[in-house]
């Protein structure tokens, strides 16, 4: 049960709670997991039942189109070997191709196939449904503020990541 001064069980600070209230990562995880589950359900319902969370990670915004596999592995924070496994899997399933880089024939670039591009409206539709539900739950003004703050936070994180690279 939440403390009287607490807005929810998520911010309840109890003396007997060994780890304390959730921090920002935990607070962002539950909404992300809800989005991920909706994405997978929508993909499966629309004939893309061979996509699971690991493959979906490769395809999420801004997508892999035109990227070098090594750059995508860095962006995803996974090893090149793990990414190559996922790309091989997605190639077998017909979602992506690795093509020679026109600027450097020794290098490869990732390209979405027609089947890969067909995922985009399904993914965007599922996220739009989620945003609609959250707007109804929070109100238009508060959801717009949440979205604006998340965009700002993403810009801050991206700038720091670029500066440290």
Secondary structure, 3 states (H helix, E strand, C coil): CCCCCCCCCCCCCCCCCCCCCCCHHHHHHHHHHHHHHHHHHHHHHCCCCCCCHHHHHHHCCCCCCCCCHHHHHHHHCCCHHHHHHHHHHHHHCCCEEEEEECCEEEEEEEEECHHHHHHHHHHHHHHHHHHHHHHHHHCHHHHHHHHHHHHHHHHHHHHHHHHHC
